[in-house]
Amino acid sequence: MNFVFDLDGTICFQGNPVSSNILNCLHSLEQDVIFASARPIRDMLPVLHKRFHTYTLIGGNGSLIYKNRKSVHAHTFTNEQLGIIFKLIHRHQATFLIDSDWDYAYTGPVDHPIVKNVDRGNLAQKLTVNQLTQVVKILIVIMNDYTALLKELEVLDVTIHKHHNEQIIDISPRGIDKWSALKKLGIAENNYIAFGNDANDITMFKHAAHSVMIGNHKELAYYADEKIDCEEQVIINKIRTLAKGDSIF
């Protein structure tokens, strides 16, 4: 049985690296561990100790796969899709964070909370959109009308993750999510245990043998088999209990 962990809000918090206590717990597991995040790979690496950089990482909500310190898959937008999205961005005077498989373009405020998690390891380059060779994920940071832009994006052939509280729109190519990446890795339905905390974990929860929601999220709660508090020791205890396989299977 595989274990699949989201990062932010699930096992790492407030932009800080995953704690040594949680990492030691994960390192002790006999089961395979996979990390699956909305972050691109370059932003996942700084919150994981180097001994975990050989683990399988799913980034960009499923658009990127990284194994044994190498990129093995990147699912990109088509030029036609990008043209339509950029027209909408311009019409709504939106600012954005756009990721390629490694580098990025950012036009939002320098003091926006999202900036603190972008390329903290200084592993990439900040480029213009035209300099990016491919685009795997688009995050609309600020726009003049969140509801109107969201409505126009939702009719496009793309996957959208909505963050209503932050008024942020997260866009990926159609059919790309954490479950699609797990399938690409050969992970079968009902053959993994998932830990997550947000709407972008829904597809991962739907196909898991067991799913654990950290904290509370109204949309995700419907698909969670159980909910636990966002406390380090509680999370560690739950991982250890499920690893023993004597509580749910």
Order of alpha helices (4+ residues) and beta strands (2+ residues): beta-alpha-beta-alpha-beta-beta-beta-alpha-beta-beta-beta-alpha-beta-beta-alpha-beta-alpha-beta-alpha-beta-alpha
